[in-house]
Every structure is written in structure tokens, then in C-alpha cells.
Amino acid sequence: MPFDRVLNVGEDFPENPQPLDFFRLFVGDEMIDLLVEQTNHYAQQKIDAGNYLKTHSRLHSWLPVTLDEMKVFLSLVITTGLVIKPTIEEYWSQDEITSTPFFTKNMSLVRFQAILSNFYLADNTRANAYFLHRKFAGVSLSHHEFRKLLVRQLI
């Protein structure tokens, strides 16, 4: 049965959408801003608590994540679900046969691991009493995007 309904996703939506256009329907800059803010906040908490940092910890040279860098990071995380390799390091392999240049061209392995180890969704200083808030803060923003899309479909 062919799909013959016209989608009303907004006038800004491209006529010939790419996968990124659909992703952006549900994960907007507001959500990515939250990820940037909380990842940087969590890294700073770990730095401030510094007494447990090892001598060669990447946190000693931590640079705050930017919005654009978080977008690249998320694209790499999503791609790890499409291109399966046994370890994170393998995505940055320079091996002629198994290399995945998309990873090496967009972010260094060291930076990817630094962001990954500090990736956080919500402010853990304000949400300690409510475990689910920490785990699902981003879901609330996605839910908001889904609702906006649904309302556009019903109009």
C-alpha cells in the first residue's frame, strides 16, 4: 500500500529531505545546547573535584565542547550504530582495509573519548533526588519536538 499523504512538517523543511533533516525534526539546537551545557558542567565538576584525577588524565587539558563539536560527536555516535566495529579505537584505525575515514576526518580519537567520558544529559547537582530526571532530561525535549510535529500534521 503506497504512502500517498502529504507531510506537513513545516515550510522550512526541504523538498528533497536528507536523513539529517529528519534527525533535526526531533533533535534541535535546544537539545544539543543542553548536551553541551551538561557535558561541560560534568567535566568541570570532575576537574574541580580533581583529587582523583590521574597524572595523565585528559581532564587536565579539557576544552569545553561547542555546539558544532557536539553535533559532530553525535554524528559519530550514530554512525557507530551503522558501522559495527569491536572497539571505539577501531573507528580511527589507519589500516588500509578496515579504515573508516569519516571518523578520522571529523574528530580525533582522543577528543571523542574525552567528550564521551563526560557526556551528560542533566545537571546532577539539582536532580540527585530524582533519578529519572537525570536519565530522561533529553526525552522531555524530544517529546516537545514530537508534539510540535504532530500538531503540524493535524492542522
DSSP file (Angstrom, degrees, kcal/mol; ACC not computed):
  #  RESIDUE AA STRUCTURE BP1 BP2  ACC     N-H-->O    O-->H-N    N-H-->O    O-->H-N    TCO  KAPPA ALPHA  PHI   PSI    X-CA   Y-CA   Z-CA
    1    1 A M              0   0    0      0, 0.0     2,-0.0     0, 0.0     3,-0.0   0.000 360.0 360.0 360.0 115.0    0.0    0.0    0.0
    2    2 A P        -     0   0    0      0, 0.0     2,-0.7     0, 0.0     0, 0.0  -0.344 360.0-118.2 -70.8 148.8    1.7    3.2   -1.1
    3    3 A F        +     0   0    0      1,-0.1     0, 0.0    -2,-0.0     0, 0.0  -0.785  40.8 165.5 -85.8 114.8    2.0    6.2    1.2
    4    4 A D        +     0   0    0     -2,-0.7     2,-0.3     2,-0.1    -1,-0.1   0.227  32.6 113.0-119.1  14.3    0.1    9.0   -0.5
    5    5 A R        -     0   0    0      1,-0.0     2,-0.5     0, 0.0    -2,-0.0  -0.669  65.1-126.2 -89.5 142.5   -0.3   11.5    2.2
    6    6 A V        -     0   0    0     -2,-0.3     2,-0.3     2,-0.0    -2,-0.1  -0.765  25.0-132.7 -86.4 125.4    1.5   14.9    2.1
    7    7 A L        -     0   0    0     -2,-0.5     2,-0.8     1,-0.1     3,-0.1  -0.621   8.8-154.8 -80.3 134.0    3.5   15.5    5.2
    8    8 A N        +     0   0    0     -2,-0.3   147,-0.1     1,-0.1     3,-0.1  -0.729  37.4 146.0-106.1  79.9    3.1   18.9    6.8
    9    9 A V        -     0   0    0     -2,-0.8    -1,-0.1     1,-0.3     3,-0.1   0.373  67.4 -75.7 -99.2   4.5    6.4   19.2    8.6
   10   10 A G    >   -     0   0    0     -3,-0.1     3,-1.2     1,-0.1    -1,-0.3  -0.199  39.1 -90.1 117.2 153.5    6.8   23.0    8.1
   11   11 A E  T 3  S+     0   0    0      1,-0.3    -1,-0.1    -3,-0.1    -2,-0.0   0.716 120.2  61.2 -70.4 -19.7    7.6   25.4    5.4
   12   12 A D  T 3  S+     0   0    0     -3,-0.1    -1,-0.3     2,-0.1    -2,-0.1   0.637  79.6 106.4 -79.2 -13.4   11.4   25.3    6.3
   13   13 A F  S <  S-     0   0    0     -3,-1.2    -3,-0.1     1,-0.1    -4,-0.1  -0.481  78.4-111.6 -73.4 132.3   11.6   21.6    5.5
   14   14 A P        -     0   0    0      0, 0.0    -1,-0.1     0, 0.0    -2,-0.1  -0.202  12.6-128.4 -63.5 151.9   13.4   20.8    2.3
   15   15 A E  S    S+     0   0    0      1,-0.3    -2,-0.1     2,-0.0     0, 0.0   0.874 109.1  34.1 -67.0 -38.1   11.5   19.4   -0.7
   16   16 A N  S    S-     0   0    0      0, 0.0    -1,-0.3     0, 0.0     0, 0.0  -0.740  94.2-158.8-116.6  79.8   14.0   16.6   -1.1
   17   17 A P        -     0   0    0      0, 0.0    -4,-0.0     0, 0.0    -2,-0.0  -0.217   5.8-147.5 -68.4 148.8   15.0   15.9    2.6
   18   18 A Q    >>  -     0   0    0      1,-0.0     4,-1.2     0, 0.0     3,-1.1  -0.641  36.6 -97.2-102.0 164.9   18.2   14.1    3.6
   19   19 A P  H 3> S+     0   0    0      0, 0.0     4,-2.1     0, 0.0     3,-0.3   0.858 124.1  59.2 -52.8 -37.0   18.5   11.9    6.7
   20   20 A L  H 3> S+     0   0    0      1,-0.2     4,-2.5     2,-0.2     5,-0.2   0.849  98.4  58.9 -62.0 -33.8   19.9   14.9    8.7
   21   21 A D  H <> S+     0   0    0     -3,-1.1     4,-0.8     2,-0.2    -1,-0.2   0.894 107.7  45.3 -62.8 -39.7   16.7   16.8    8.0
   22   22 A F  H >X S+     0   0    0     -4,-1.2     4,-0.7    -3,-0.3     3,-0.6   0.897 111.3  52.8 -70.1 -40.4   14.6   14.2    9.7
   23   23 A F  H >X S+     0   0    0     -4,-2.1     4,-2.2     1,-0.2     3,-1.2   0.920 106.1  54.3 -58.2 -44.2   17.0   13.9   12.6
   24   24 A R  H 3< S+     0   0    0     -4,-2.5    -1,-0.2     1,-0.3    -2,-0.2   0.711  94.9  69.0 -67.4 -20.3   16.8   17.7   13.1
   25   25 A L  H << S+     0   0    0     -4,-0.8    -1,-0.3    -3,-0.6    -2,-0.2   0.855 116.5  23.4 -61.5 -33.0   13.0   17.5   13.4
   26   26 A F  H << S+     0   0    0     -3,-1.2     2,-0.6    -4,-0.7   119,-0.2   0.656 125.0  48.8-110.2 -21.7   13.4   15.7   16.7
   27   27 A V  S  < S+     0   0    0     -4,-2.2    -1,-0.2    -5,-0.2     2,-0.1  -0.836  75.1 172.9-124.0  92.5   16.8   16.8   17.9
   28   28 A G     >  -     0   0    0     -2,-0.6     4,-2.1    -3,-0.2     3,-0.4  -0.252  50.6 -89.2 -92.3-178.9   17.0   20.6   17.6
   29   29 A D  H  > S+     0   0    0      1,-0.2     4,-3.1     2,-0.2     5,-0.2   0.807 122.7  63.5 -61.6 -30.1   19.6   23.0   18.8
   30   30 A E  H  > S+     0   0    0      2,-0.2     4,-1.7     1,-0.2    -1,-0.2   0.925 106.9  42.5 -61.1 -43.4   17.9   23.4   22.1
   31   31 A M  H  > S+     0   0    0     -3,-0.4     4,-2.1     2,-0.2    -2,-0.2   0.911 115.0  49.3 -69.4 -41.3   18.5   19.7   22.9
   32   32 A I  H  X S+     0   0    0     -4,-2.1     4,-2.5     1,-0.2    -2,-0.2   0.887 107.9  55.0 -66.3 -37.0   22.1   19.9   21.6
   33   33 A D  H  X S+     0   0    0     -4,-3.1     4,-3.0     2,-0.2    -1,-0.2   0.905 106.9  51.5 -58.4 -41.4   22.7   23.0   23.7
   34   34 A L  H  X S+     0   0    0     -4,-1.7     4,-2.8     2,-0.2     5,-0.3   0.921 109.8  48.9 -61.3 -44.2   21.5   21.1   26.8
   35   35 A L  H  X S+     0   0    0     -4,-2.1     4,-2.2     2,-0.2    85,-0.4   0.903 113.2  47.3 -63.1 -41.2   24.0   18.3   25.9
   36   36 A V  H  X S+     0   0    0     -4,-2.5     4,-2.5     2,-0.2    29,-0.3   0.956 114.2  46.9 -62.5 -51.1   26.8   20.8   25.5
   37   37 A E  H  X S+     0   0    0     -4,-3.0     4,-2.3     1,-0.2    -2,-0.2   0.922 117.1  41.6 -58.7 -48.0   26.0   22.6   28.7
   38   38 A Q  H  X S+     0   0    0     -4,-2.8     4,-2.6     2,-0.2    -1,-0.2   0.839 113.1  52.6 -75.1 -32.8   25.7   19.5   30.8
   39   39 A T  H  X S+     0   0    0     -4,-2.2     4,-2.3    -5,-0.3    -1,-0.2   0.935 113.8  43.9 -65.4 -45.1   28.7   17.8   29.3
   40   40 A N  H  X S+     0   0    0     -4,-2.5     4,-2.3    -5,-0.2    -2,-0.2   0.894 114.1  50.8 -65.5 -39.4   30.8   20.8   30.1
   41   41 A H  H  X S+     0   0    0     -4,-2.3     4,-2.2    -5,-0.3    -2,-0.2   0.922 111.1  47.9 -63.3 -44.9   29.3   21.2   33.5
   42   42 A Y  H  X S+     0   0    0     -4,-2.6     4,-2.1    76,-0.2    -2,-0.2   0.906 111.5  50.0 -64.7 -42.3   30.0   17.5   34.3
   43   43 A A  H  X S+     0   0    0     -4,-2.3     4,-2.3    75,-0.2    -1,-0.2   0.917 110.7  50.2 -61.4 -42.7   33.6   17.8   33.1
   44   44 A Q  H  X S+     0   0    0     -4,-2.3     4,-3.1     1,-0.2    -2,-0.2   0.882 107.3  54.0 -65.3 -37.1   34.1   20.9   35.2
   45   45 A Q  H  X S+     0   0    0     -4,-2.2     4,-1.9     2,-0.2    -1,-0.2   0.926 110.2  47.1 -59.6 -44.3   32.7   19.1   38.3
   46   46 A K  H  < S+     0   0    0     -4,-2.1     6,-0.2     2,-0.2    -2,-0.2   0.886 113.5  48.1 -66.3 -38.2   35.2   16.3   37.8
   47   47 A I  H >< S+     0   0    0     -4,-2.3     3,-1.5     1,-0.2    -2,-0.2   0.930 110.9  50.6 -66.0 -45.4   38.1   18.8   37.3
   48   48 A D  H 3< S+     0   0    0     -4,-3.1    -2,-0.2     1,-0.3    -1,-0.2   0.832 109.7  49.7 -62.9 -32.6   37.0   20.8   40.4
   49   49 A A  T >< S+     0   0    0     -4,-1.9     2,-3.8    -5,-0.2     3,-0.5   0.470  79.4 151.5 -82.1  -0.9   37.0   17.5   42.4
   50   50 A G  G X   +     0   0    0     -3,-1.5     3,-1.7     1,-0.3    -1,-0.2   0.279  35.3  99.5  -8.1 -15.8   40.5   16.9   41.0
   51   51 A N  G 3  S+     0   0    0     -2,-3.8    -1,-0.3     1,-0.3    -4,-0.1   0.714  87.0  44.3 -62.2 -18.1   41.7   14.9   43.9
   52   52 A Y  G <  S+     0   0    0     -3,-0.5    -1,-0.3    -6,-0.2     2,-0.2   0.469  84.8 117.9-103.2  -1.6   41.1   11.6   42.0
   53   53 A L    <   -     0   0    0     -3,-1.7     2,-0.1    -7,-0.2    -6,-0.0  -0.442  62.6-129.1 -69.1 133.5   42.5   12.7   38.6
   54   54 A K    >   -     0   0    0     -2,-0.2     3,-1.7     1,-0.1    -1,-0.1  -0.371  26.7-104.6 -75.1 161.8   45.4   10.6   37.4
   55   55 A T  T 3  S+     0   0    0      1,-0.3    -1,-0.1    -2,-0.1    -2,-0.1   0.859 120.7  38.6 -56.2 -40.1   48.6   12.4   36.3
   56   56 A H  T 3  S+     0   0    0      3,-0.0    -1,-0.3     4,-0.0    -2,-0.0   0.111  83.8 144.7-101.9  21.7   47.9   11.8   32.6
   57   57 A S    X   -     0   0    0     -3,-1.7     3,-1.4     1,-0.1     4,-0.3  -0.320  54.2-133.6 -61.5 139.4   44.1   12.4   32.8
   58   58 A R  G >  S+     0   0    0      1,-0.3     3,-1.5     2,-0.2    -1,-0.1   0.733 100.7  74.9 -64.3 -21.8   42.6   14.0   29.7
   59   59 A L  G >  S+     0   0    0      1,-0.3     3,-1.4     2,-0.2    -1,-0.3   0.746  79.4  71.0 -66.0 -21.7   40.7   16.3   32.0
   60   60 A H  G <  S+     0   0    0     -3,-1.4    -1,-0.3     1,-0.3    -2,-0.2   0.792 110.8  32.1 -63.6 -25.4   43.9   18.2   32.7
   61   61 A S  G <  S+     0   0    0     -3,-1.5    -1,-0.3    -4,-0.3    -2,-0.2   0.023  88.4 153.6-118.3  26.5   43.7   19.6   29.2
   62   62 A W    <   -     0   0    0     -3,-1.4    -3,-0.1   -19,-0.1    -4,-0.0  -0.320  24.6-165.6 -60.3 132.4   39.8   19.7   28.9
   63   63 A L        -     0   0    0     -2,-0.0    -2,-0.1     0, 0.0    -1,-0.0  -0.978  32.1-102.7-115.2 134.3   38.4   22.2   26.5
   64   64 A P        -     0   0    0      0, 0.0     2,-0.2     0, 0.0   -27,-0.1  -0.226  37.8-113.0 -56.9 142.7   34.7   23.0   26.7
   65   65 A V        -     0   0    0    -29,-0.3     2,-0.2     4,-0.1   -25,-0.1  -0.529  29.9-145.8 -74.9 141.1   32.6   21.3   24.0
   66   66 A T     >  -     0   0    0     -2,-0.2     4,-2.3     1,-0.1     5,-0.2  -0.591  25.8-106.5-100.9 168.5   31.0   23.7   21.4
   67   67 A L  H  > S+     0   0    0      2,-0.2     4,-1.9     1,-0.2     5,-0.1   0.936 121.3  46.7 -59.3 -48.0   27.6   23.3   19.7
   68   68 A D  H  > S+     0   0    0      1,-0.2     4,-1.9     2,-0.2    -1,-0.2   0.893 111.6  51.2 -63.7 -39.3   29.2   22.4   16.4
   69   69 A E  H  > S+     0   0    0      1,-0.2     4,-2.7     2,-0.2    -1,-0.2   0.883 108.0  52.3 -66.2 -37.6   31.6   19.9   18.1
   70   70 A M  H  X S+     0   0    0     -4,-2.3     4,-2.9     2,-0.2    -1,-0.2   0.882 106.8  53.7 -65.5 -37.2   28.7   18.2   19.9
   71   71 A K  H  X S+     0   0    0     -4,-1.9     4,-2.1     2,-0.2    -2,-0.2   0.920 110.8  45.8 -61.8 -43.3   26.9   17.8   16.5
   72   72 A V  H  X S+     0   0    0     -4,-1.9     4,-2.2     2,-0.2    -2,-0.2   0.935 112.0  51.8 -63.8 -45.8   29.9   16.1   15.1
   73   73 A F  H  X S+     0   0    0     -4,-2.7     4,-2.4     1,-0.2    -2,-0.2   0.932 110.4  48.1 -56.3 -48.4   30.2   13.9   18.2
   74   74 A L  H  X S+     0   0    0     -4,-2.9     4,-2.6     1,-0.2    -1,-0.2   0.882 109.1  53.5 -62.4 -38.2   26.6   12.9   17.9
   75   75 A S  H  X S+     0   0    0     -4,-2.1     4,-2.0     1,-0.2    -1,-0.2   0.885 110.1  48.0 -64.4 -36.3   27.0   12.1   14.2
   76   76 A L  H  X S+     0   0    0     -4,-2.2     4,-1.6     2,-0.2    -2,-0.2   0.906 110.7  50.6 -69.5 -41.0   30.0    9.8   15.1
   77   77 A V  H  X S+     0   0    0     -4,-2.4     4,-0.5     1,-0.2     3,-0.3   0.930 112.0  47.4 -61.2 -45.1   28.0    8.1   17.9
   78   78 A I  H >< S+     0   0    0     -4,-2.6     3,-1.4     1,-0.2     4,-0.5   0.903 108.9  54.9 -62.9 -40.6   25.1    7.5   15.5
   79   79 A T  H >X S+     0   0    0     -4,-2.0     4,-2.7     1,-0.3     3,-1.1   0.803  95.1  66.6 -65.2 -29.1   27.5    6.2   12.8
   80   80 A T  H 3< S+     0   0    0     -4,-1.6    -1,-0.3    -3,-0.3     5,-0.3   0.750  98.8  54.6 -64.2 -20.0   28.9    3.6   15.3
   81   81 A G  T << S+     0   0    0     -3,-1.4    -1,-0.3    -4,-0.5    -2,-0.2   0.666 112.6  41.9 -82.4 -17.4   25.5    2.0   15.1
   82   82 A L  T <4 S+     0   0    0     -3,-1.1     2,-0.6    -4,-0.5    -2,-0.2   0.788 118.6  43.2 -95.7 -35.4   25.7    1.8   11.3
   83   83 A V  S  < S-     0   0    0     -4,-2.7     2,-0.5     2,-0.0    -1,-0.3  -0.927  83.8-153.3-114.3 104.1   29.3    0.7   11.0
   84   84 A I        +     0   0    0     -2,-0.6    -3,-0.1    -3,-0.2    -4,-0.1  -0.664  22.0 165.0 -88.5 126.2   29.9   -2.0   13.7
   85   85 A K        -     0   0    0     -2,-0.5     6,-0.1    -5,-0.3    -2,-0.0  -0.945  43.9-117.2-133.9 156.8   33.5   -2.5   15.0
   86   86 A P  S    S+     0   0    0      0, 0.0     2,-0.3     0, 0.0     3,-0.1   0.786  93.1  17.6 -69.1 -28.0   34.7   -4.3   18.1
   87   87 A T  S >> S-     0   0    0      1,-0.1     3,-0.6    -3,-0.0     4,-0.5  -0.951  74.2-116.0-140.4 160.0   36.2   -1.3   19.9
   88   88 A I  G >4 S+     0   0    0     -2,-0.3     3,-1.5     1,-0.2     4,-0.5   0.903 114.2  60.4 -59.4 -41.9   35.9    2.5   19.7
   89   89 A E  G >4 S+     0   0    0      1,-0.3     3,-1.5     2,-0.2    -1,-0.2   0.815  91.9  67.6 -57.9 -31.8   39.6    2.7   18.7
   90   90 A E  G X4 S+     0   0    0     -3,-0.6     3,-1.4     1,-0.3    -1,-0.3   0.782  88.2  65.5 -62.0 -27.4   38.9    0.7   15.6
   91   91 A Y  G << S+     0   0    0     -3,-1.5     9,-0.5    -4,-0.5    13,-0.4   0.766 106.0  44.0 -66.3 -23.0   36.8    3.5   14.1
   92   92 A W  G <  S+     0   0    0     -3,-1.5    -1,-0.3    -4,-0.5    -2,-0.2   0.228  85.2 135.1-103.6  11.6   40.0    5.6   14.0
   93   93 A S    <   -     0   0    0     -3,-1.4     7,-0.5     5,-0.2    11,-0.1  -0.321  47.4-154.1 -61.8 141.2   42.2    2.8   12.6
   94   94 A Q        +     0   0    0      5,-0.1    -1,-0.1    10,-0.0     5,-0.1   0.320  48.0 137.3 -96.0   5.7   44.5    3.7    9.8
   95   95 A D     >  -     0   0    0      1,-0.1     4,-1.6     3,-0.1    -2,-0.0  -0.299  58.8-132.5 -56.6 132.1   44.5    0.2    8.5
   96   96 A E  T  4 S+     0   0    0      1,-0.2    -1,-0.1     2,-0.2    -3,-0.0   0.815 101.5  39.1 -58.1 -34.3   44.2    0.3    4.7
   97   97 A I  T  4 S+     0   0    0      1,-0.1    -1,-0.2     0, 0.0    -2,-0.1   0.872 126.2  29.4 -87.0 -39.9   41.5   -2.4    4.6
   98   98 A T  T  4 S+     0   0    0      2,-0.0    -5,-0.2    -8,-0.0    -2,-0.2   0.319  83.7 130.0-109.0   9.1   39.3   -1.5    7.6
   99   99 A S     <  -     0   0    0     -4,-1.6    -5,-0.1    -5,-0.1    -7,-0.1  -0.269  42.1-157.0 -66.2 150.8   39.7    2.2    8.0
  100  100 A T    >>  -     0   0    0     -7,-0.5     3,-1.7    -9,-0.5     4,-0.9  -0.808   7.8-172.7-125.7  87.7   36.7    4.5    8.3
  101  101 A P  H 3> S+     0   0    0      0, 0.0     4,-2.5     0, 0.0     5,-0.2   0.719  75.0  74.9 -59.0 -24.6   37.9    7.9    7.2
  102  102 A F  H 3> S+     0   0    0      1,-0.2     4,-0.8     2,-0.2     5,-0.1   0.884 100.0  45.4 -54.5 -38.6   34.6    9.6    8.2
  103  103 A F  H X> S+     0   0    0     -3,-1.7     4,-2.0   -12,-0.3     3,-0.7   0.953 113.8  45.3 -71.2 -50.9   35.8    9.3   11.8
  104  104 A T  H 3< S+     0   0    0     -4,-0.9    -2,-0.2   -13,-0.4    -1,-0.2   0.807 112.1  53.2 -66.7 -28.5   39.4   10.5   11.4
  105  105 A K  H 3< S+     0   0    0     -4,-2.5    -1,-0.2     1,-0.1    -2,-0.2   0.752 115.7  38.5 -75.7 -23.8   38.3   13.4    9.2
  106  106 A N  H << S-     0   0    0     -4,-0.8     2,-0.3    -3,-0.7    -2,-0.2   0.758 124.9  -3.8-103.6 -27.3   35.8   14.8   11.7
  107  107 A M     <  -     0   0    0     -4,-2.0    -1,-0.3    -5,-0.1     2,-0.1  -0.963  67.9-108.3-164.7 145.9   37.3   14.4   15.2
  108  108 A S     >  -     0   0    0     -2,-0.3     4,-2.5     1,-0.1     5,-0.2  -0.442  29.5-121.6 -74.7 154.0   40.4   12.9   16.8
  109  109 A L  H  > S+     0   0    0      1,-0.2     4,-2.7     2,-0.2     5,-0.2   0.903 113.1  55.0 -59.9 -42.2   40.0    9.7   18.9
  110  110 A V  H  > S+     0   0    0      1,-0.2     4,-2.0     2,-0.2    -1,-0.2   0.917 110.6  44.4 -60.1 -44.6   41.4   11.5   21.9
  111  111 A R  H  > S+     0   0    0      2,-0.2     4,-2.6     1,-0.2     5,-0.2   0.917 112.1  52.5 -68.0 -42.0   38.8   14.3   21.7
  112  112 A F  H  X S+     0   0    0     -4,-2.5     4,-2.9     1,-0.2    -2,-0.2   0.936 111.8  46.0 -57.6 -47.3   35.9   11.8   21.0
  113  113 A Q  H  X S+     0   0    0     -4,-2.7     4,-2.3     2,-0.2    -1,-0.2   0.863 110.8  53.3 -65.7 -35.8   36.9    9.8   24.1
  114  114 A A  H  X S+     0   0    0     -4,-2.0     4,-0.5    -5,-0.2    -1,-0.2   0.933 113.4  42.1 -64.7 -45.2   37.2   12.9   26.2
  115  115 A I  H >X S+     0   0    0     -4,-2.6     3,-1.3     1,-0.2     4,-0.8   0.932 113.6  53.1 -66.3 -44.9   33.7   14.0   25.2
  116  116 A L  H >< S+     0   0    0     -4,-2.9     3,-0.7     1,-0.3    -2,-0.2   0.887 105.8  53.1 -57.6 -40.9   32.3   10.5   25.6
  117  117 A S  H 3< S+     0   0    0     -4,-2.3    -1,-0.3     1,-0.2    -2,-0.2   0.637 118.9  35.7 -73.0 -11.7   33.7   10.2   29.2
  118  118 A N  H << S+     0   0    0     -3,-1.3   -75,-0.2    -4,-0.5    -1,-0.2   0.336  82.1 133.3-118.5   3.5   32.0   13.5   30.2
  119  119 A F    <<  +     0   0    0     -4,-0.8     2,-0.3    -3,-0.7   -83,-0.1  -0.374  30.3 166.5 -62.1 125.1   28.8   13.2   28.1
  120  120 A Y        -     0   0    0    -85,-0.4   -81,-0.3    -2,-0.1   -82,-0.2  -0.995  34.3-157.6-146.7 146.7   25.9   14.0   30.4
  121  121 A L  S    S+     0   0    0     -2,-0.3     2,-0.3    13,-0.2   -83,-0.1   0.751  73.2  18.8 -96.5 -28.0   22.2   14.8   29.9
  122  122 A A  S    S-     0   0    0    -84,-0.1     2,-0.7    12,-0.1    -1,-0.2  -0.954  85.5 -86.9-146.8 160.1   21.2   16.7   33.0
  123  123 A D    >>  -     0   0    0     -2,-0.3     4,-1.0     1,-0.2     3,-0.9  -0.564  34.3-164.9 -69.8 108.1   22.6   18.7   36.0
  124  124 A N  T 34 S+     0   0    0     -2,-0.7     4,-0.4     1,-0.2    -1,-0.2   0.614  82.4  65.6 -74.8 -10.7   23.3   16.0   38.5
  125  125 A T  T 34 S+     0   0    0      1,-0.2    -1,-0.2     2,-0.1     3,-0.1   0.771 110.9  34.6 -79.7 -24.7   23.7   18.6   41.3
  126  126 A R  T <4 S+     0   0    0     -3,-0.9    -2,-0.2     1,-0.1     3,-0.2   0.590 119.9  47.5-101.7 -12.8   20.0   19.6   41.1
  127  127 A A    ><  +     0   0    0     -4,-1.0     3,-1.6     1,-0.1     7,-0.4   0.255  68.9 113.0-116.0  12.8   18.5   16.2   40.2
  128  128 A N  T 3  S+     0   0    0     -4,-0.4     3,-0.2     1,-0.3    -1,-0.1   0.844  79.5  53.1 -56.3 -34.7   20.1   13.8   42.7
  129  129 A A  T 3  S+     0   0    0      1,-0.2     2,-0.5    -3,-0.2    -1,-0.3   0.686 109.0  52.3 -74.9 -16.3   16.8   13.2   44.5
  130  130 A Y    X>  -     0   0    0     -3,-1.6     4,-1.1     1,-0.2     3,-0.8  -0.806  64.1-176.6-126.8  91.1   15.1   12.3   41.2
  131  131 A F  H 3> S+     0   0    0     -2,-0.5     4,-1.7     1,-0.3     3,-0.4   0.864  82.3  55.4 -54.6 -44.8   17.0    9.6   39.4
  132  132 A L  H 3> S+     0   0    0      1,-0.2     4,-2.5     2,-0.2    -1,-0.3   0.820  98.8  62.4 -64.9 -30.1   14.7    9.5   36.3
  133  133 A H  H <> S+     0   0    0     -3,-0.8     4,-0.7     1,-0.2    -1,-0.2   0.927 105.6  46.5 -59.6 -43.0   15.2   13.3   35.8
  134  134 A R  H  < S+     0   0    0     -4,-1.1     3,-0.4    -3,-0.4   -13,-0.2   0.900 116.8  43.8 -64.6 -40.7   18.9   12.6   35.2
  135  135 A K  H  < S+     0   0    0     -4,-1.7    -1,-0.2     1,-0.2    -2,-0.2   0.792 124.9  30.3 -77.3 -27.6   18.3    9.7   32.9
  136  136 A F  H  X S+     0   0    0     -4,-2.5     4,-1.1    -5,-0.2     3,-0.3   0.129  75.2 114.6-124.9  22.0   15.5   11.3   30.8
  137  137 A A  H  X S+     0   0    0     -4,-0.7     4,-0.9    -3,-0.4     3,-0.5   0.908  84.0  49.7 -58.6 -41.9   16.0   15.0   30.7
  138  138 A G  H  > S+     0   0    0      1,-0.2     4,-2.1    -4,-0.2    -1,-0.2   0.776  99.6  65.7 -68.6 -26.7   16.6   14.9   27.0
  139  139 A V  H  > S+     0   0    0     -3,-0.3     4,-3.0     1,-0.2    -1,-0.2   0.877  95.5  58.0 -63.3 -37.0   13.5   12.8   26.4
  140  140 A S  H  X S+     0   0    0     -4,-1.1     4,-1.9    -3,-0.5    -1,-0.2   0.913 107.5  46.4 -59.6 -43.8   11.4   15.8   27.5
  141  141 A L  H  X S+     0   0    0     -4,-0.9     4,-1.8     2,-0.2    -1,-0.2   0.910 113.5  48.3 -66.2 -42.0   12.9   18.0   24.8
  142  142 A S  H  X S+     0   0    0     -4,-2.1     4,-2.6     1,-0.2    -2,-0.2   0.905 108.8  54.4 -63.5 -40.7   12.4   15.3   22.1
  143  143 A H  H  X S+     0   0    0     -4,-3.0     4,-2.4     1,-0.2    -1,-0.2   0.901 105.9  52.9 -59.1 -41.2    8.8   14.8   23.3
  144  144 A H  H  X S+     0   0    0     -4,-1.9     4,-2.1     1,-0.2    -1,-0.2   0.909 109.4  48.5 -60.6 -42.7    8.3   18.5   22.8
  145  145 A E  H  X S+     0   0    0     -4,-1.8     4,-2.1  -119,-0.2    -2,-0.2   0.900 110.3  51.4 -65.5 -41.0    9.6   18.2   19.2
  146  146 A F  H  X S+     0   0    0     -4,-2.6     4,-2.6     1,-0.2    -2,-0.2   0.914 109.6  50.5 -60.4 -43.1    7.3   15.2   18.5
  147  147 A R  H  X S+     0   0    0     -4,-2.4     4,-2.6     2,-0.2    -2,-0.2   0.907 108.2  51.6 -63.8 -42.0    4.3   17.1   19.8
  148  148 A K  H  X S+     0   0    0     -4,-2.1     4,-1.9     1,-0.2    -1,-0.2   0.918 112.0  47.3 -60.2 -42.4    5.1   20.1   17.5
  149  149 A L  H  X S+     0   0    0     -4,-2.1     4,-1.8     2,-0.2    -2,-0.2   0.908 111.0  51.2 -65.6 -42.2    5.3   17.8   14.5
  150  150 A L  H  X S+     0   0    0     -4,-2.6     4,-1.7     1,-0.2    -2,-0.2   0.915 108.3  51.5 -61.6 -43.9    2.1   16.0   15.5
  151  151 A V  H  X S+     0   0    0     -4,-2.6     4,-1.1     1,-0.2    -1,-0.2   0.905 108.3  52.0 -60.9 -41.1    0.2   19.4   15.8
  152  152 A R  H  < S+     0   0    0     -4,-1.9    -1,-0.2     1,-0.2     3,-0.2   0.867 108.8  51.5 -62.6 -34.8    1.5   20.3   12.3
  153  153 A Q  H  < S+     0   0    0     -4,-1.8    -1,-0.2     1,-0.2    -2,-0.2   0.824 109.1  50.2 -70.9 -30.6    0.2   17.0   10.9
  154  154 A L  H  <        0   0    0     -4,-1.7    -1,-0.2     1,-0.2    -2,-0.2   0.678 360.0 360.0 -82.2 -17.2   -3.2   17.6   12.4
  155  155 A I     <        0   0    0     -4,-1.1    -1,-0.2    -3,-0.2    -2,-0.1   0.486 360.0 360.0 -76.4 360.0   -3.6   21.1   11.0
